[in-house]
Amino acid sequence: MKKILILTTILIVSLSGCVTKQKYDELQQRYRKCQDELTYVNAENVDANNAVKDLRAKLDGMIKQVDQLVQDTLSLSRRLRMSERDLAKATQDYDDLLKDFSELNVSNQSAMNKLLGNIDAYKDELTAKEKLLNAQKDSLEAAKAILAEKEARINEMEKILSQKDAEVKALKDKVTAALKGFEGSGLNVYEKDGKVYVSMQDKLLFASGSWSLNEQGLKAIRNLASVLENEKDISVLIEGHTDNVPFNGNGQVKDNWDLSVMRATSVVKALLQNGDIDPVRLSASGRSEYLPIDASDNAEARAKNRRTEIILTPNLDQLFQLIQGN
């Protein structure tokens, strides 16, 4: 439209020099009319564009509404299907209940008969359980009697053990008193496992490498024998111990085994010679180097390990008889 107006204007200008005034006025009038029409058309075009924008916005809104309606419809469809399934299940459950109720009415008499049968069976079971309970009561009473007897024996054994403990303590006190003057000479008197141990280092009893008692050792053995001859129920075990330094002897005494046995035997003979002691109560053994007090490898430890142990054991025959009786 704009191109037409320009061409018309050019035509009018080019012809104005050679047309009549009337013709010119007509052309001017037509030009103004075209210009008015162009203005109108432009205005209409703006209105049309605005209308298109509005329509497009409304269309977008309607599309969104349609999408939402589609989603709502799908959701409603799903819920409807779920409701239909729930209804179908509820209907089936109801039908099953009706069927069960009908069957219950039909089998009511049968159930009653079965219940009566169960009651009779329970009665029989109850009777059997009562018999079993009575038998268990009898067993319990017998067990109580046995338990009472065992408790009495245990009490008696505890009494004997307490008595023996007191005797062991008294014996230890007597031995300690008899050997009072030898405490600083490698002597140790102590209780262990219900026995009295008299441990004498070799410096108290023997010269190095010797199994003959020295004067101090003989005096200690005499004092100990004076106690043991009055303790008739005490068994006496003498154990000889050496250190781990090899002993190279001549004759029958060749090593630490021989030396430990010979020293133990020397103490046994000294006890018998210096006290009225039944030889049946005495025994001697050699332990060589294999039961040390101190396993350290130094002179002090070796001095501790070179010892003679006199182990005094009370007579436990009465206690053993009680234990065997159980």
C-alpha positions, 0 to 999 in steps of 0.5 A, a space after each residue: 500500500 505504501 508503494 502505491 502511494 509513492 508511485 501515485 505521488 511521483 506520477 502527480 508531480 511528473 504530470 503537474 507540469 503538463 495537465 490541466 488544473 482540473 485534472 490536477 485537483 482530481 489527482 490531489 483529491 485521489 491522493 488525499 483519499 488514498 492517504 486517508 485509506 492508508 491511515 485507516 488500514 494501518 489503524 486496522 492492522 494495529 487493532 488486528 495485531 492486538 486482537 491476535 495477541 489477545 487471542 493467542 494469550 487466551 488460546 494458551 490459557 485454554 491449552 493449559 486448562 485442557 491439559 489440567 482437565 486431561 490430568 484431572 480426568 486421568 486421576 479421576 479415572 485411576 481413582 474410579 478404577 481403584 474404587 471399582 476394585 475396592 467395591 468388587 473386593 468388598 462384594 466378594 468378602 461379603 459373599 464369602 461371609 454369607 457362604 461361611 455363615 451358611 456353612 457354619 449353620 450347617 456344620 454347627 452340630 458337627 462342631 458341637 460334637 467335635 467340641 465334646 470330643 475335645 473336652 473328653 480328650 482334655 479330661 484324659 490329658 489332665 488325668 495323665 498330667 496329674 499322675 505325672 505331677 504326683 510322680 514329679 512331686 515324689 521325685 522332688 521329695 526324694 531329691 530334697 532328701 538326697 540334697 539334705 544328706 549331701 548338705 549335711 556331708 558338706 557341712 561336716 567336710 567344711 567342719 573338718 576342713 576348718 579344723 584342719 586349717 586350724 591344725 595347719 596354722 597351729 603347726 606352722 606356728 610351732 614350726 616357726 617358733 622352733 626355727 625362730 633363730 634361723 630367720 635370717 639364714 635363708 629360712 621361710 615358713 609359710 602355708 600353701 594349699 592346706 600344707 606347711 612349707 619349710 623352705 631352707 636355702 642351701 647356705 643354711 644346710 649344706 656347703 656348695 656342692 655337698 650333701 652333708 649337713 653342716 652344724 647350723 643345718 643339723 641344729 635346724 633339723 633337730 629343732 624341726 624333728 622335736 616338733 614333728 615327733 609330736 605331730 603323729 598325723 603329719 606326713 613329711 615330704 622332703 624335696 631337694 632343689 638345685 640351681 641351673 648351674 651344671 653339677 659335674 660330680 664324681 662317683 654316684 653323684 654326677 649331676 643336679 638330679 643326683 645332688 638334689 636327691 642326696 640332699 633330700 635323703 640327708 635331711 630325711 636321715 637327720 630327722 630320723 636320727 634326731 626325733 622319734 618319727 615313724 619312717 613311714 611318714 617320711 619321703 624324699 624326692 629330688 627336683 633338680 633345677 626344674 622347679 625354680 622359685 625365681 627364673 631370673 638368670 642372676 646370682 640372687 635368683 640362683 641362691 633362692 632356687 638352691 633350697 630344700 623344702 620340707 612339706 608338712 601335710 595333715 592327715 585328710 583320711 577322714 575327709 577323703 572317706 566323706 568324699 568317697 561316701 558321696 
